[in-house]
Amino acid sequence: MSIPKLVLTESEVSRVIEMAWEDRTPFEVIEATFGLSESETIKLMRREMKASSFRLWRKRVTGRVTKHRKLRGFDVGRGYCPTQYKR
């Protein structure tokens, strides 16, 4: 039995990309919000970005402690900017 593909709107894809670029947004939050695992997020980024931008992003997030909750040594609180969530 195959797992049904998740269909995201254009604005949701944009938000996933924005969250993936943010240093303090872990992949687990993307998964909880949009149902995309880390590997699915990587595939989305590869598909939606220019190759050079994708390479820069991968270099940036590879090994970054803040992108994985279980690697963090502390509980990070987040403040939200009023313009962060697009409507």
N, CA, C and O atoms as a Maestro MAE file, in Angstrom:
{
 s_m_m2io_version
 :::
 2.0.0
}

f_m_ct {
 s_m_title
 :::
 protein
 m_atom[348] {
  # First column is atom index #
  i_m_mmod_type
  r_m_x_coord
  r_m_y_coord
  r_m_z_coord
  i_m_residue_number
  s_m_chain_name
  s_m_pdb_residue_name
  s_m_pdb_atom_name
  i_m_atomic_number
  :::
  1 25 0.848 -1.172 0.000 1 A "MET " " N  " 7
  2 3 0.000 0.000 0.000 1 A "MET " " CA " 6
  3 2 0.900 1.243 0.000 1 A "MET " " C  " 6
  4 15 1.777 1.366 0.855 1 A "MET " " O  " 8
  5 25 0.696 2.141 -0.925 2 A "SER " " N  " 7
  6 3 1.511 3.347 -0.993 2 A "SER " " CA " 6
  7 2 0.898 4.447 -0.136 2 A "SER " " C  " 6
  8 15 -0.310 4.489 0.093 2 A "SER " " O  " 8
  9 25 1.762 5.325 0.325 3 A "ILE " " N  " 7
  10 3 1.331 6.460 1.141 3 A "ILE " " CA " 6
  11 2 0.866 7.566 0.203 3 A "ILE " " C  " 6
  12 15 1.588 7.915 -0.731 3 A "ILE " " O  " 8
  13 25 -0.323 8.129 0.426 4 A "PRO " " N  " 7
  14 3 -0.802 9.191 -0.460 4 A "PRO " " CA " 6
  15 2 0.111 10.417 -0.396 4 A "PRO " " C  " 6
  16 15 0.619 10.780 0.666 4 A "PRO " " O  " 8
  17 25 0.303 11.039 -1.548 5 A "LYS " " N  " 7
  18 3 1.133 12.231 -1.638 5 A "LYS " " CA " 6
  19 2 0.396 13.413 -1.017 5 A "LYS " " C  " 6
  20 15 -0.804 13.594 -1.227 5 A "LYS " " O  " 8
  21 25 1.131 14.210 -0.253 6 A "LEU " " N  " 7
  22 3 0.581 15.406 0.347 6 A "LEU " " CA " 6
  23 2 0.596 16.514 -0.698 6 A "LEU " " C  " 6
  24 15 1.627 16.761 -1.323 6 A "LEU " " O  " 8
  25 25 -0.519 17.174 -0.891 7 A "VAL " " N  " 7
  26 3 -0.612 18.262 -1.862 7 A "VAL " " CA " 6
  27 2 -0.641 19.573 -1.089 7 A "VAL " " C  " 6
  28 15 -1.545 19.827 -0.293 7 A "VAL " " O  " 8
  29 25 0.368 20.399 -1.341 8 A "LEU " " N  " 7
  30 3 0.468 21.699 -0.682 8 A "LEU " " CA " 6
  31 2 0.093 22.797 -1.667 8 A "LEU " " C  " 6
  32 15 0.369 22.700 -2.863 8 A "LEU " " O  " 8
  33 25 -0.539 23.840 -1.146 9 A "THR " " N  " 7
  34 3 -0.835 25.000 -1.976 9 A "THR " " CA " 6
  35 2 0.461 25.770 -2.219 9 A "THR " " C  " 6
  36 15 1.483 25.515 -1.583 9 A "THR " " O  " 8
  37 25 0.396 26.700 -3.135 10 A "GLU " " N  " 7
  38 3 1.561 27.525 -3.444 10 A "GLU " " CA " 6
  39 2 2.020 28.307 -2.208 10 A "GLU " " C  " 6
  40 15 3.220 28.434 -1.963 10 A "GLU " " O  " 8
  41 25 1.078 28.824 -1.440 11 A "SER " " N  " 7
  42 3 1.439 29.588 -0.245 11 A "SER " " CA " 6
  43 2 2.039 28.668 0.832 11 A "SER " " C  " 6
  44 15 2.933 29.083 1.570 11 A "SER " " O  " 8
  45 25 1.556 27.432 0.923 12 A "GLU " " N  " 7
  46 3 2.127 26.490 1.887 12 A "GLU " " CA " 6
  47 2 3.546 26.097 1.498 12 A "GLU " " C  " 6
  48 15 4.415 25.988 2.363 12 A "GLU " " O  " 8
  49 25 3.791 25.883 0.212 13 A "VAL " " N  " 7
  50 3 5.148 25.583 -0.261 13 A "VAL " " CA " 6
  51 2 6.071 26.745 0.071 13 A "VAL " " C  " 6
  52 15 7.197 26.541 0.526 13 A "VAL " " O  " 8
  53 25 5.594 27.968 -0.158 14 A "SER " " N  " 7
  54 3 6.375 29.156 0.161 14 A "SER " " CA " 6
  55 2 6.705 29.210 1.647 14 A "SER " " C  " 6
  56 15 7.826 29.550 2.025 14 A "SER " " O  " 8
  57 25 5.736 28.876 2.487 15 A "ARG " " N  " 7
  58 3 5.954 28.900 3.943 15 A "ARG " " CA " 6
  59 2 6.927 27.809 4.374 15 A "ARG " " C  " 6
  60 15 7.758 28.044 5.252 15 A "ARG " " O  " 8
  61 25 6.842 26.619 3.776 16 A "VAL " " N  " 7
  62 3 7.793 25.548 4.096 16 A "VAL " " CA " 6
  63 2 9.215 25.991 3.761 16 A "VAL " " C  " 6
  64 15 10.137 25.784 4.549 16 A "VAL " " O  " 8
  65 25 9.387 26.598 2.596 17 A "ILE " " N  " 7
  66 3 10.712 27.083 2.184 17 A "ILE " " CA " 6
  67 2 11.204 28.139 3.171 17 A "ILE " " C  " 6
  68 15 12.364 28.118 3.582 17 A "ILE " " O  " 8
  69 25 10.331 29.050 3.545 18 A "GLU " " N  " 7
  70 3 10.693 30.094 4.508 18 A "GLU " " CA " 6
  71 2 11.109 29.478 5.848 18 A "GLU " " C  " 6
  72 15 12.112 29.887 6.433 18 A "GLU " " O  " 8
  73 25 10.345 28.502 6.332 19 A "MET " " N  " 7
  74 3 10.666 27.853 7.604 19 A "MET " " CA " 6
  75 2 11.971 27.073 7.514 19 A "MET " " C  " 6
  76 15 12.754 27.049 8.464 19 A "MET " " O  " 8
  77 25 12.204 26.434 6.368 20 A "ALA " " N  " 7
  78 3 13.433 25.655 6.199 20 A "ALA " " CA " 6
  79 2 14.671 26.561 6.196 20 A "ALA " " C  " 6
  80 15 15.736 26.150 6.657 20 A "ALA " " O  " 8
  81 25 14.540 27.776 5.687 21 A "TRP " " N  " 7
  82 3 15.646 28.730 5.670 21 A "TRP " " CA " 6
  83 2 15.936 29.296 7.061 21 A "TRP " " C  " 6
  84 15 17.073 29.666 7.355 21 A "TRP " " O  " 8
  85 25 14.923 29.364 7.908 22 A "GLU " " N  " 7
  86 3 15.100 29.952 9.233 22 A "GLU " " CA " 6
  87 2 16.009 29.070 10.083 22 A "GLU " " C  " 6
  88 15 15.847 27.851 10.119 22 A "GLU " " O  " 8
  89 25 16.951 29.685 10.756 23 A "ASP " " N  " 7
  90 3 17.910 28.940 11.570 23 A "ASP " " CA " 6
  91 2 17.269 28.244 12.762 23 A "ASP " " C  " 6
  92 15 17.658 27.129 13.110 23 A "ASP " " O  " 8
  93 25 16.304 28.879 13.384 24 A "ARG " " N  " 7
  94 3 15.761 28.347 14.630 24 A "ARG " " CA " 6
  95 2 14.477 27.533 14.473 24 A "ARG " " C  " 6
  96 15 13.851 27.170 15.469 24 A "ARG " " O  " 8
  97 25 14.084 27.248 13.245 25 A "THR " " N  " 7
  98 3 12.906 26.421 13.031 25 A "THR " " CA " 6
  99 2 13.366 24.995 12.738 25 A "THR " " C  " 6
  100 15 13.900 24.728 11.661 25 A "THR " " O  " 8
  101 25 13.166 24.087 13.676 26 A "PRO " " N  " 7
  102 3 13.620 22.708 13.447 26 A "PRO " " CA " 6
  103 2 12.734 21.979 12.437 26 A "PRO " " C  " 6
  104 15 11.578 22.345 12.222 26 A "PRO " " O  " 8
  105 25 13.297 20.949 11.828 27 A "PHE " " N  " 7
  106 3 12.553 20.150 10.863 27 A "PHE " " CA " 6
  107 2 11.313 19.518 11.502 27 A "PHE " " C  " 6
  108 15 10.310 19.294 10.824 27 A "PHE " " O  " 8
  109 25 11.379 19.235 12.787 28 A "GLU " " N  " 7
  110 3 10.231 18.644 13.470 28 A "GLU " " CA " 6
  111 2 9.017 19.565 13.454 28 A "GLU " " C  " 6
  112 15 7.884 19.085 13.402 28 A "GLU " " O  " 8
  113 25 9.229 20.865 13.497 29 A "VAL " " N  " 7
  114 3 8.117 21.825 13.434 29 A "VAL " " CA " 6
  115 2 7.501 21.819 12.033 29 A "VAL " " C  " 6
  116 15 6.281 21.899 11.888 29 A "VAL " " O  " 8
  117 25 8.337 21.727 11.015 30 A "ILE " " N  " 7
  118 3 7.823 21.639 9.636 30 A "ILE " " CA " 6
  119 2 6.985 20.370 9.490 30 A "ILE " " C  " 6
  120 15 5.925 20.381 8.864 30 A "ILE " " O  " 8
  121 25 7.475 19.280 10.076 31 A "GLU " " N  " 7
  122 3 6.725 18.024 10.000 31 A "GLU " " CA " 6
  123 2 5.392 18.122 10.741 31 A "GLU " " C  " 6
  124 15 4.364 17.662 10.242 31 A "GLU " " O  " 8
  125 25 5.413 18.717 11.921 32 A "ALA " " N  " 7
  126 3 4.178 18.850 12.697 32 A "ALA " " CA " 6
  127 2 3.176 19.776 12.009 32 A "ALA " " C  " 6
  128 15 1.968 19.552 12.083 32 A "ALA " " O  " 8
  129 25 3.675 20.809 11.344 33 A "THR " " N  " 7
  130 3 2.801 21.799 10.713 33 A "THR " " CA " 6
  131 2 2.282 21.346 9.348 33 A "THR " " C  " 6
  132 15 1.103 21.518 9.037 33 A "THR " " O  " 8
  133 25 3.170 20.767 8.536 34 A "PHE " " N  " 7
  134 3 2.813 20.443 7.153 34 A "PHE " " CA " 6
  135 2 2.855 18.954 6.824 34 A "PHE " " C  " 6
  136 15 2.474 18.562 5.721 34 A "PHE " " O  " 8
  137 25 3.310 18.114 7.757 35 A "GLY " " N  " 7
  138 3 3.357 16.680 7.510 35 A "GLY " " CA " 6
  139 2 4.514 16.234 6.641 35 A "GLY " " C  " 6
  140 15 4.497 15.122 6.113 35 A "GLY " " O  " 8
  141 25 5.533 17.093 6.482 36 A "LEU " " N  " 7
  142 3 6.698 16.753 5.665 36 A "LEU " " CA " 6
  143 2 7.863 16.352 6.566 36 A "LEU " " C  " 6
  144 15 8.270 17.117 7.439 36 A "LEU " " O  " 8
  145 25 8.395 15.153 6.352 37 A "SER " " N  " 7
  146 3 9.575 14.733 7.101 37 A "SER " " CA " 6
  147 2 10.781 15.545 6.627 37 A "SER " " C  " 6
  148 15 10.685 16.308 5.666 37 A "SER " " O  " 8
  149 25 11.901 15.376 7.301 38 A "GLU " " N  " 7
  150 3 13.112 16.095 6.889 38 A "GLU " " CA " 6
  151 2 13.484 15.739 5.446 38 A "GLU " " C  " 6
  152 15 13.807 16.626 4.656 38 A "GLU " " O  " 8
  153 25 13.442 14.461 5.101 39 A "SER " " N  " 7
  154 3 13.815 14.061 3.735 39 A "SER " " CA " 6
  155 2 12.819 14.606 2.704 39 A "SER " " C  " 6
  156 15 13.215 14.972 1.598 39 A "SER " " O  " 8
  157 25 11.544 14.659 3.055 40 A "GLU " " N  " 7
  158 3 10.548 15.232 2.143 40 A "GLU " " CA " 6
  159 2 10.740 16.738 1.997 40 A "GLU " " C  " 6
  160 15 10.527 17.292 0.919 40 A "GLU " " O  " 8
  161 25 11.142 17.397 3.076 41 A "THR " " N  " 7
  162 3 11.429 18.830 3.016 41 A "THR " " CA " 6
  163 2 12.617 19.079 2.099 41 A "THR " " C  " 6
  164 15 12.607 20.018 1.304 41 A "THR " " O  " 8
  165 25 13.630 18.245 2.208 42 A "ILE " " N  " 7
  166 3 14.814 18.372 1.346 42 A "ILE " " CA " 6
  167 2 14.414 18.187 -0.123 42 A "ILE " " C  " 6
  168 15 14.863 18.938 -0.988 42 A "ILE " " O  " 8
  169 25 13.577 17.197 -0.399 43 A "LYS " " N  " 7
  170 3 13.109 16.969 -1.775 43 A "LYS " " CA " 6
  171 2 12.332 18.175 -2.290 43 A "LYS " " C  " 6
  172 15 12.510 18.589 -3.435 43 A "LYS " " O  " 8
  173 25 11.466 18.741 -1.442 44 A "LEU " " N  " 7
  174 3 10.705 19.920 -1.835 44 A "LEU " " CA " 6
  175 2 11.648 21.083 -2.145 44 A "LEU " " C  " 6
  176 15 11.483 21.776 -3.148 44 A "LEU " " O  " 8
  177 25 12.627 21.285 -1.282 45 A "MET " " N  " 7
  178 3 13.584 22.375 -1.497 45 A "MET " " CA " 6
  179 2 14.355 22.161 -2.801 45 A "MET " " C  " 6
  180 15 14.567 23.110 -3.557 45 A "MET " " O  " 8
  181 25 14.771 20.940 -3.064 46 A "ARG " " N  " 7
  182 3 15.506 20.636 -4.298 46 A "ARG " " CA " 6
  183 2 14.635 20.934 -5.524 46 A "ARG " " C  " 6
  184 15 15.113 21.477 -6.520 46 A "ARG " " O  " 8
  185 25 13.355 20.571 -5.435 47 A "ARG " " N  " 7
  186 3 12.436 20.748 -6.559 47 A "ARG " " CA " 6
  187 2 12.080 22.220 -6.797 47 A "ARG " " C  " 6
  188 15 11.952 22.652 -7.943 47 A "ARG " " O  " 8
  189 25 11.923 22.982 -5.721 48 A "GLU " " N  " 7
  190 3 11.399 24.337 -5.828 48 A "GLU " " CA " 6
  191 2 12.465 25.429 -5.974 48 A "GLU " " C  " 6
  192 15 12.148 26.552 -6.365 48 A "GLU " " O  " 8
  193 25 13.702 25.113 -5.667 49 A "MET " " N  " 7
  194 3 14.755 26.138 -5.681 49 A "MET " " CA " 6
  195 2 15.693 25.945 -6.865 49 A "MET " " C  " 6
  196 15 15.795 24.856 -7.430 49 A "MET " " O  " 8
  197 25 16.376 27.027 -7.227 50 A "LYS " " N  " 7
  198 3 17.447 26.896 -8.211 50 A "LYS " " CA " 6
  199 2 18.522 25.998 -7.605 50 A "LYS " " C  " 6
  200 15 18.671 25.944 -6.384 50 A "LYS " " O  " 8
  201 25 19.262 25.301 -8.444 51 A "ALA " " N  " 7
  202 3 20.288 24.360 -7.974 51 A "ALA " " CA " 6
  203 2 21.317 25.048 -7.077 51 A "ALA " " C  " 6
  204 15 21.719 24.489 -6.056 51 A "ALA " " O  " 8
  205 25 21.742 26.242 -7.445 52 A "SER " " N  " 7
  206 3 22.750 26.942 -6.646 52 A "SER " " CA " 6
  207 2 22.192 27.350 -5.283 52 A "SER " " C  " 6
  208 15 22.897 27.282 -4.276 52 A "SER " " O  " 8
  209 25 20.934 27.770 -5.250 53 A "SER " " N  " 7
  210 3 20.302 28.136 -3.976 53 A "SER " " CA " 6
  211 2 20.120 26.913 -3.098 53 A "SER " " C  " 6
  212 15 20.308 26.985 -1.883 53 A "SER " " O  " 8
  213 25 19.753 25.787 -3.702 54 A "PHE " " N  " 7
  214 3 19.601 24.551 -2.940 54 A "PHE " " CA " 6
  215 2 20.933 24.143 -2.325 54 A "PHE " " C  " 6
  216 15 20.982 23.766 -1.154 54 A "PHE " " O  " 8
  217 25 22.007 24.212 -3.096 55 A "ARG " " N  " 7
  218 3 23.339 23.848 -2.573 55 A "ARG " " CA " 6
  219 2 23.730 24.752 -1.404 55 A "ARG " " C  " 6
  220 15 24.263 24.271 -0.404 55 A "ARG " " O  " 8
  221 25 23.472 26.046 -1.519 56 A "LEU " " N  " 7
  222 3 23.762 26.972 -0.424 56 A "LEU " " CA " 6
  223 2 22.962 26.616 0.823 56 A "LEU " " C  " 6
  224 15 23.493 26.634 1.933 56 A "LEU " " O  " 8
  225 25 21.682 26.293 0.638 57 A "TRP " " N  " 7
  226 3 20.827 25.935 1.767 57 A "TRP " " CA " 6
  227 2 21.307 24.653 2.430 57 A "TRP " " C  " 6
  228 15 21.387 24.584 3.656 57 A "TRP " " O  " 8
  229 25 21.627 23.635 1.632 58 A "ARG " " N  " 7
  230 3 22.091 22.364 2.196 58 A "ARG " " CA " 6
  231 2 23.384 22.557 2.977 58 A "ARG " " C  " 6
  232 15 23.558 21.988 4.056 58 A "ARG " " O  " 8
  233 25 24.280 23.354 2.432 59 A "LYS " " N  " 7
  234 3 25.544 23.629 3.127 59 A "LYS " " CA " 6
  235 2 25.261 24.322 4.456 59 A "LYS " " C  " 6
  236 15 25.909 24.047 5.466 59 A "LYS " " O  " 8
  237 25 24.298 25.209 4.438 60 A "ARG " " N  " 7
  238 3 23.942 25.994 5.619 60 A "ARG " " CA " 6
  239 2 23.317 25.139 6.719 60 A "ARG " " C  " 6
  240 15 23.667 25.302 7.888 60 A "ARG " " O  " 8
  241 25 22.400 24.233 6.374 61 A "VAL " " N  " 7
  242 3 21.677 23.483 7.396 61 A "VAL " " CA " 6
  243 2 22.341 22.170 7.797 61 A "VAL " " C  " 6
  244 15 22.010 21.614 8.844 61 A "VAL " " O  " 8
  245 25 23.257 21.671 7.001 62 A "THR " " N  " 7
  246 3 23.896 20.403 7.329 62 A "THR " " CA " 6
  247 2 24.686 20.553 8.623 62 A "THR " " C  " 6
  248 15 25.603 21.369 8.720 62 A "THR " " O  " 8
  249 25 24.315 19.758 9.603 63 A "GLY " " N  " 7
  250 3 24.997 19.784 10.891 63 A "GLY " " CA " 6
  251 2 24.592 20.911 11.816 63 A "GLY " " C  " 6
  252 15 25.154 21.048 12.903 63 A "GLY " " O  " 8
  253 25 23.624 21.723 11.408 64 A "ARG " " N  " 7
  254 3 23.187 22.839 12.249 64 A "ARG " " CA " 6
  255 2 22.336 22.300 13.399 64 A "ARG " " C  " 6
  256 15 21.285 21.699 13.180 64 A "ARG " " O  " 8
  257 25 22.799 22.521 14.607 65 A "VAL " " N  " 7
  258 3 22.143 21.986 15.795 65 A "VAL " " CA " 6
  259 2 20.717 22.505 15.939 65 A "VAL " " C  " 6
  260 15 19.835 21.761 16.369 65 A "VAL " " O  " 8
  261 25 20.479 23.744 15.593 66 A "THR " " N  " 7
  262 3 19.153 24.333 15.806 66 A "THR " " CA " 6
  263 2 18.099 23.786 14.851 66 A "THR " " C  " 6
  264 15 16.910 24.026 15.060 66 A "THR " " O  " 8
  265 25 18.495 23.061 13.815 67 A "LYS " " N  " 7
  266 3 17.520 22.501 12.886 67 A "LYS " " CA " 6
  267 2 16.987 21.150 13.353 67 A "LYS " " C  " 6
  268 15 16.109 20.576 12.708 67 A "LYS " " O  " 8
  269 25 17.509 20.636 14.467 68 A "HIS " " N  " 7
  270 3 17.070 19.343 14.990 68 A "HIS " " CA " 6
  271 2 16.842 19.468 16.487 68 A "HIS " " C  " 6
  272 15 17.786 19.710 17.240 68 A "HIS " " O  " 8
  273 25 15.620 19.308 16.919 69 A "ARG " " N  " 7
  274 3 15.285 19.462 18.343 69 A "ARG " " CA " 6
  275 2 16.114 18.559 19.239 69 A "ARG " " C  " 6
  276 15 16.570 18.984 20.301 69 A "ARG " " O  " 8
  277 25 16.313 17.311 18.818 70 A "LYS " " N  " 7
  278 3 17.009 16.374 19.693 70 A "LYS " " CA " 6
  279 2 18.496 16.691 19.841 70 A "LYS " " C  " 6
  280 15 19.138 16.188 20.762 70 A "LYS " " O  " 8
  281 25 19.048 17.505 18.964 71 A "LEU " " N  " 7
  282 3 20.459 17.894 19.071 71 A "LEU " " CA " 6
  283 2 20.659 19.147 19.916 71 A "LEU " " C  " 6
  284 15 21.781 19.466 20.310 71 A "LEU " " O  " 8
  285 25 19.572 19.851 20.191 72 A "ARG " " N  " 7
  286 3 19.670 21.066 21.002 72 A "ARG " " CA " 6
  287 2 19.959 20.709 22.448 72 A "ARG " " C  " 6
  288 15 19.393 19.758 22.986 72 A "ARG " " O  " 8
  289 25 20.830 21.465 23.067 73 A "GLY " " N  " 7
  290 3 21.152 21.224 24.458 73 A "GLY " " CA " 6
  291 2 20.259 22.004 25.412 73 A "GLY " " C  " 6
  292 15 20.421 21.910 26.628 73 A "GLY " " O  " 8
  293 25 19.319 22.772 24.872 74 A "PHE " " N  " 7
  294 3 18.456 23.614 25.695 74 A "PHE " " CA " 6
  295 2 17.138 23.796 24.972 74 A "PHE " " C  " 6
  296 15 17.009 23.479 23.790 74 A "PHE " " O  " 8
  297 25 16.170 24.307 25.694 75 A "ASP " " N  " 7
  298 3 14.856 24.550 25.112 75 A "ASP " " CA " 6
  299 2 14.808 25.991 24.611 75 A "ASP " " C  " 6
  300 15 14.888 26.932 25.401 75 A "ASP " " O  " 8
  301 25 14.681 26.155 23.319 76 A "VAL " " N  " 7
  302 3 14.691 27.486 22.727 76 A "VAL " " CA " 6
  303 2 13.274 28.022 22.631 76 A "VAL " " C  " 6
  304 15 12.395 27.393 22.042 76 A "VAL " " O  " 8
  305 25 13.067 29.175 23.210 77 A "GLY " " N  " 7
  306 3 11.776 29.838 23.053 77 A "GLY " " CA " 6
  307 2 11.823 30.685 21.802 77 A "GLY " " C  " 6
  308 15 12.899 31.097 21.369 77 A "GLY " " O  " 8
  309 25 10.685 30.945 21.223 78 A "ARG " " N  " 7
  310 3 10.644 31.756 20.014 78 A "ARG " " CA " 6
  311 2 9.639 32.869 20.166 78 A "ARG " " C  " 6
  312 15 8.537 32.676 20.680 78 A "ARG " " O  " 8
  313 25 10.037 34.030 19.714 79 A "GLY " " N  " 7
  314 3 9.101 35.127 19.582 79 A "GLY " " CA " 6
  315 2 8.690 35.199 18.131 79 A "GLY " " C  " 6
  316 15 9.451 34.794 17.253 79 A "GLY " " O  " 8
  317 25 7.523 35.697 17.868 80 A "TYR " " N  " 7
  318 3 7.047 35.749 16.496 80 A "TYR " " CA " 6
  319 2 6.812 37.191 16.074 80 A "TYR " " C  " 6
  320 15 6.258 38.001 16.817 80 A "TYR " " O  " 8
  321 25 7.239 37.473 14.893 81 A "CYS " " N  " 7
  322 3 7.019 38.775 14.284 81 A "CYS " " CA " 6
  323 2 5.585 38.812 13.749 81 A "CYS " " C  " 6
  324 15 5.114 37.812 13.206 81 A "CYS " " O  " 8
  325 25 4.888 39.933 13.888 82 A "PRO " " N  " 7
  326 3 3.504 40.002 13.406 82 A "PRO " " CA " 6
  327 2 3.376 39.723 11.907 82 A "PRO " " C  " 6
  328 15 2.321 39.277 11.456 82 A "PRO " " O  " 8
  329 25 4.422 39.975 11.134 83 A "THR " " N  " 7
  330 3 4.348 39.752 9.688 83 A "THR " " CA " 6
  331 2 4.856 38.377 9.283 83 A "THR " " C  " 6
  332 15 4.937 38.077 8.092 83 A "THR " " O  " 8
  333 25 5.201 37.534 10.256 84 A "GLN " " N  " 7
  334 3 5.780 36.238 9.935 84 A "GLN " " CA " 6
  335 2 4.793 35.328 9.200 84 A "GLN " " C  " 6
  336 15 5.180 34.623 8.267 84 A "GLN " " O  " 8
  337 25 3.550 35.338 9.603 85 A "TYR " " N  " 7
  338 3 2.573 34.470 8.969 85 A "TYR " " CA " 6
  339 2 1.807 35.244 7.919 85 A "TYR " " C  " 6
  340 15 1.066 36.177 8.227 85 A "TYR " " O  " 8
  341 25 1.993 34.850 6.700 86 A "LYS " " N  " 7
  342 3 1.390 35.551 5.578 86 A "LYS " " CA " 6
  343 2 -0.082 35.167 5.472 86 A "LYS " " C  " 6
  344 15 -0.454 34.021 5.726 86 A "LYS " " O  " 8
  345 25 -0.893 36.108 5.105 87 A "ARG " " N  " 7
  346 3 -2.340 35.837 4.941 87 A "ARG " " CA " 6
  347 2 -2.789 36.241 3.579 87 A "ARG " " C  " 6
  348 15 -3.965 36.094 3.248 87 A "ARG " " O  " 8
  :::
 }
 m_bond[347] {
  # First column is bond index #
  i_m_from
  i_m_to
  i_m_order
  :::
  1 1 2 1
  2 2 3 1
  3 3 4 2
  4 3 5 1
  5 5 6 1
  6 6 7 1
  7 7 8 2
  8 7 9 1
  9 9 10 1
  10 10 11 1
  11 11 12 2
  12 11 13 1
  13 13 14 1
  14 14 15 1
  15 15 16 2
  16 15 17 1
  17 17 18 1
  18 18 19 1
  19 19 20 2
  20 19 21 1
  21 21 22 1
  22 22 23 1
  23 23 24 2
  24 23 25 1
  25 25 26 1
  26 26 27 1
  27 27 28 2
  28 27 29 1
  29 29 30 1
  30 30 31 1
  31 31 32 2
  32 31 33 1
  33 33 34 1
  34 34 35 1
  35 35 36 2
  36 35 37 1
  37 37 38 1
  38 38 39 1
  39 39 40 2
  40 39 41 1
  41 41 42 1
  42 42 43 1
  43 43 44 2
  44 43 45 1
  45 45 46 1
  46 46 47 1
  47 47 48 2
  48 47 49 1
  49 49 50 1
  50 50 51 1
  51 51 52 2
  52 51 53 1
  53 53 54 1
  54 54 55 1
  55 55 56 2
  56 55 57 1
  57 57 58 1
  58 58 59 1
  59 59 60 2
  60 59 61 1
  61 61 62 1
  62 62 63 1
  63 63 64 2
  64 63 65 1
  65 65 66 1
  66 66 67 1
  67 67 68 2
  68 67 69 1
  69 69 70 1
  70 70 71 1
  71 71 72 2
  72 71 73 1
  73 73 74 1
  74 74 75 1
  75 75 76 2
  76 75 77 1
  77 77 78 1
  78 78 79 1
  79 79 80 2
  80 79 81 1
  81 81 82 1
  82 82 83 1
  83 83 84 2
  84 83 85 1
  85 85 86 1
  86 86 87 1
  87 87 88 2
  88 87 89 1
  89 89 90 1
  90 90 91 1
  91 91 92 2
  92 91 93 1
  93 93 94 1
  94 94 95 1
  95 95 96 2
  96 95 97 1
  97 97 98 1
  98 98 99 1
  99 99 100 2
  100 99 101 1
  101 101 102 1
  102 102 103 1
  103 103 104 2
  104 103 105 1
  105 105 106 1
  106 106 107 1
  107 107 108 2
  108 107 109 1
  109 109 110 1
  110 110 111 1
  111 111 112 2
  112 111 113 1
  113 113 114 1
  114 114 115 1
  115 115 116 2
  116 115 117 1
  117 117 118 1
  118 118 119 1
  119 119 120 2
  120 119 121 1
  121 121 122 1
  122 122 123 1
  123 123 124 2
  124 123 125 1
  125 125 126 1
  126 126 127 1
  127 127 128 2
  128 127 129 1
  129 129 130 1
  130 130 131 1
  131 131 132 2
  132 131 133 1
  133 133 134 1
  134 134 135 1
  135 135 136 2
  136 135 137 1
  137 137 138 1
  138 138 139 1
  139 139 140 2
  140 139 141 1
  141 141 142 1
  142 142 143 1
  143 143 144 2
  144 143 145 1
  145 145 146 1
  146 146 147 1
  147 147 148 2
  148 147 149 1
  149 149 150 1
  150 150 151 1
  151 151 152 2
  152 151 153 1
  153 153 154 1
  154 154 155 1
  155 155 156 2
  156 155 157 1
  157 157 158 1
  158 158 159 1
  159 159 160 2
  160 159 161 1
  161 161 162 1
  162 162 163 1
  163 163 164 2
  164 163 165 1
  165 165 166 1
  166 166 167 1
  167 167 168 2
  168 167 169 1
  169 169 170 1
  170 170 171 1
  171 171 172 2
  172 171 173 1
  173 173 174 1
  174 174 175 1
  175 175 176 2
  176 175 177 1
  177 177 178 1
  178 178 179 1
  179 179 180 2
  180 179 181 1
  181 181 182 1
  182 182 183 1
  183 183 184 2
  184 183 185 1
  185 185 186 1
  186 186 187 1
  187 187 188 2
  188 187 189 1
  189 189 190 1
  190 190 191 1
  191 191 192 2
  192 191 193 1
  193 193 194 1
  194 194 195 1
  195 195 196 2
  196 195 197 1
  197 197 198 1
  198 198 199 1
  199 199 200 2
  200 199 201 1
  201 201 202 1
  202 202 203 1
  203 203 204 2
  204 203 205 1
  205 205 206 1
  206 206 207 1
  207 207 208 2
  208 207 209 1
  209 209 210 1
  210 210 211 1
  211 211 212 2
  212 211 213 1
  213 213 214 1
  214 214 215 1
  215 215 216 2
  216 215 217 1
  217 217 218 1
  218 218 219 1
  219 219 220 2
  220 219 221 1
  221 221 222 1
  222 222 223 1
  223 223 224 2
  224 223 225 1
  225 225 226 1
  226 226 227 1
  227 227 228 2
  228 227 229 1
  229 229 230 1
  230 230 231 1
  231 231 232 2
  232 231 233 1
  233 233 234 1
  234 234 235 1
  235 235 236 2
  236 235 237 1
  237 237 238 1
  238 238 239 1
  239 239 240 2
  240 239 241 1
  241 241 242 1
  242 242 243 1
  243 243 244 2
  244 243 245 1
  245 245 246 1
  246 246 247 1
  247 247 248 2
  248 247 249 1
  249 249 250 1
  250 250 251 1
  251 251 252 2
  252 251 253 1
  253 253 254 1
  254 254 255 1
  255 255 256 2
  256 255 257 1
  257 257 258 1
  258 258 259 1
  259 259 260 2
  260 259 261 1
  261 261 262 1
  262 262 263 1
  263 263 264 2
  264 263 265 1
  265 265 266 1
  266 266 267 1
  267 267 268 2
  268 267 269 1
  269 269 270 1
  270 270 271 1
  271 271 272 2
  272 271 273 1
  273 273 274 1
  274 274 275 1
  275 275 276 2
  276 275 277 1
  277 277 278 1
  278 278 279 1
  279 279 280 2
  280 279 281 1
  281 281 282 1
  282 282 283 1
  283 283 284 2
  284 283 285 1
  285 285 286 1
  286 286 287 1
  287 287 288 2
  288 287 289 1
  289 289 290 1
  290 290 291 1
  291 291 292 2
  292 291 293 1
  293 293 294 1
  294 294 295 1
  295 295 296 2
  296 295 297 1
  297 297 298 1
  298 298 299 1
  299 299 300 2
  300 299 301 1
  301 301 302 1
  302 302 303 1
  303 303 304 2
  304 303 305 1
  305 305 306 1
  306 306 307 1
  307 307 308 2
  308 307 309 1
  309 309 310 1
  310 310 311 1
  311 311 312 2
  312 311 313 1
  313 313 314 1
  314 314 315 1
  315 315 316 2
  316 315 317 1
  317 317 318 1
  318 318 319 1
  319 319 320 2
  320 319 321 1
  321 321 322 1
  322 322 323 1
  323 323 324 2
  324 323 325 1
  325 325 326 1
  326 326 327 1
  327 327 328 2
  328 327 329 1
  329 329 330 1
  330 330 331 1
  331 331 332 2
  332 331 333 1
  333 333 334 1
  334 334 335 1
  335 335 336 2
  336 335 337 1
  337 337 338 1
  338 338 339 1
  339 339 340 2
  340 339 341 1
  341 341 342 1
  342 342 343 1
  343 343 344 2
  344 343 345 1
  345 345 346 1
  346 346 347 1
  347 347 348 2
  :::
 }
}
